[in-house]
């Protein structure tokens, strides 16, 4: 079954309250860190753990922490990125609403490690009900002396606040998030300087995903080396996967990194197979921004190795035959799915969410949506298929932030793996646009 | 500030909440409270934020009106035109589309008499399409204020949602807790 490092107690009645959470071992990492460890020792444990950013980029968390600039007399901040908006992903919402104290504990231990005395949780505005759950839990933590002045008599002060967004996927990008936290439009900043040097209010800041912070307590409690024993290669520990789309059992699953993809899709322990007795056609394995893969390439690498739910295995083959673990937003598509329509849907998303600063993204996402719309509706040409690949290439690498790549990659991958389906929309427009029409030319049946 | 300053005022409850929020940020960085204050303003003034309300927020934060206009026009949760009593925010992104959000939207248009982007003739419902709400495992989903209505893949589920909304007493609703209703389905 695998260890549940984060969600072991998720179904305990009252686990969202301080008392029950504490009774089940909660806040031990705060005691251990504040009473027996220096901040740098905490950072070391996180480094040893091999924990990688769980928001989608997979950057080693300990390394990010060690980059934090520490000029004398300048406040530092730990900011939790709870803006979860990557299509297909809903694990942070799950964690925060069911285990608010886990995040708070991680924020306290993490803030101590980084020398922050004020920290923020930036949560997307749509999750206002979760914000209230967090505020209630924070109030309990203050009342119990785990927040505020002189925590546990250690001399360490910390104030923790929750701050809502208001509907902007781009605010999940760390510098856009900071702009938004400062009360402005969510326009990403040029990097360098990185937030570690100049972040919130121009001060040194670390921005981490909810799930990354939630892993800090267990890493501190058991030690980074122990955490690193779980998983495979550079994919250590456990990860929450958001299974959705055409599965029998969509939902949140905490996995030790390394479970085979085939098992994740078909086992009754996890996805339970494809709904309505249908066949799997394609998977977007890590949130909408990662390349889509057809059934045969998601189950096995191009070399014929079974794919595992790890960073390395899912990236095997680069973008030619591989994808990315990303946010773990695992979207399964059955044989009735129109890949062209799905690609258009994602393009519409990125166009809608583009902040508009960079011309290649602002204009490029607009063109992708427009051309995909006409392809989907039977008004496209064969040239359009090459055109969207070309537009995607012109966005990639030419933008301030990775939303450009996020918009480009799904289009490039869809055409790479499903070009015949796109061509069918051009050569057989009447068939392709009939309600319920399904292209079956590229199916690999079991 | 604005000429002939707005006659609008925040209610005492809203003012108290704003005061509390301002303590979250350094004193010289009160503009950080912009987004949460705009949420309060939207709930306070009928579910949308008029130019006058935006001016009120600028006054409250002691900043120029343009600094509020540029924020109010950027974020999708802020409604800049009048809305019905309940705004139904229907997720339209990929994973929800795969589980029937298109059909759900068409069904809601038929039942309410509103097209997407419009308010129903009886003023009850405004239909708004939104992007991924982080409810993909329980698709398709509609958000109304704080509440997530999930697994809306049957007519019964939709009827239950609309019935619950119609039965709510007619006043600005800041919080679902005030109405004693749970804020989300229990899932997983």
Boltz contact constraints between the chains, C-beta under 6 A:
constraints:
  - contact:
      token1: [A, 84]
      token2: [B, 134]
      max_distance: 6.0
  - contact:
      token1: [A, 85]
      token2: [B, 132]
      max_distance: 6.0
  - contact:
      token1: [A, 87]
      token2: [B, 93]
      max_distance: 6.0
  - contact:
      token1: [A, 87]
      token2: [B, 94]
      max_distance: 6.0
  - contact:
      token1: [A, 87]
      token2: [B, 132]
      max_distance: 6.0
  - contact:
      token1: [A, 88]
      token2: [B, 95]
      max_distance: 6.0
  - contact:
      token1: [A, 88]
      token2: [B, 136]
      max_distance: 6.0
  - contact:
      token1: [A, 90]
      token2: [B, 134]
      max_distance: 6.0
  - contact:
      token1: [A, 90]
      token2: [B, 135]
      max_distance: 6.0
  - contact:
      token1: [A, 90]
      token2: [B, 136]
      max_distance: 6.0
  - contact:
      token1: [A, 90]
      token2: [B, 137]
      max_distance: 6.0
  - contact:
      token1: [A, 93]
      token2: [B, 134]
      max_distance: 6.0
  - contact:
      token1: [A, 125]
      token2: [B, 77]
      max_distance: 6.0
  - contact:
      token1: [A, 126]
      token2: [B, 133]
      max_distance: 6.0
  - contact:
      token1: [A, 128]
      token2: [B, 146]
      max_distance: 6.0
  - contact:
      token1: [A, 129]
      token2: [B, 146]
      max_distance: 6.0
  - contact:
      token1: [A, 129]
      token2: [B, 183]
      max_distance: 6.0
  - contact:
      token1: [A, 161]
      token2: [B, 24]
      max_distance: 6.0
  - contact:
      token1: [A, 164]
      token2: [B, 36]
      max_distance: 6.0
  - contact:
      token1: [A, 166]
      token2: [B, 35]
      max_distance: 6.0
  - contact:
      token1: [A, 166]
      token2: [B, 75]
      max_distance: 6.0
  - contact:
      token1: [A, 166]
      token2: [B, 77]
      max_distance: 6.0
  - contact:
      token1: [A, 167]
      token2: [B, 75]
      max_distance: 6.0
  - contact:
      token1: [A, 167]
      token2: [B, 76]
      max_distance: 6.0
  - contact:
      token1: [A, 167]
      token2: [B, 77]
      max_distance: 6.0
  - contact:
      token1: [A, 168]
      token2: [B, 75]
      max_distance: 6.0
  - contact:
      token1: [A, 182]
      token2: [B, 32]
      max_distance: 6.0
  - contact:
      token1: [A, 183]
      token2: [B, 31]
      max_distance: 6.0
  - contact:
      token1: [A, 183]
      token2: [B, 32]
      max_distance: 6.0
  - contact:
      token1: [A, 183]
      token2: [B, 34]
      max_distance: 6.0
  - contact:
      token1: [A, 185]
      token2: [B, 70]
      max_distance: 6.0
  - contact:
      token1: [A, 185]
      token2: [B, 74]
      max_distance: 6.0
  - contact:
      token1: [A, 201]
      token2: [B, 29]
      max_distance: 6.0
  - contact:
      token1: [A, 244]
      token2: [B, 95]
      max_distance: 6.0
  - contact:
      token1: [A, 244]
      token2: [B, 136]
      max_distance: 6.0
  - contact:
      token1: [A, 244]
      token2: [B, 137]
      max_distance: 6.0
  - contact:
      token1: [A, 245]
      token2: [B, 95]
      max_distance: 6.0
  - contact:
      token1: [A, 245]
      token2: [B, 98]
      max_distance: 6.0
  - contact:
      token1: [A, 250]
      token2: [B, 137]
      max_distance: 6.0
  - contact:
      token1: [A, 251]
      token2: [B, 137]
      max_distance: 6.0
  - contact:
      token1: [A, 251]
      token2: [B, 188]
      max_distance: 6.0
  - contact:
      token1: [A, 252]
      token2: [B, 188]
      max_distance: 6.0
  - contact:
      token1: [A, 288]
      token2: [B, 94]
      max_distance: 6.0
  - contact:
      token1: [A, 331]
      token2: [B, 95]
      max_distance: 6.0
  - contact:
      token1: [A, 342]
      token2: [B, 94]
      max_distance: 6.0
  - contact:
      token1: [A, 345]
      token2: [B, 94]
      max_distance: 6.0
  - contact:
      token1: [A, 345]
      token2: [B, 97]
      max_distance: 6.0
  - contact:
      token1: [A, 346]
      token2: [B, 94]
      max_distance: 6.0
  - contact:
      token1: [A, 349]
      token2: [B, 93]
      max_distance: 6.0
  - contact:
      token1: [A, 349]
      token2: [B, 131]
      max_distance: 6.0
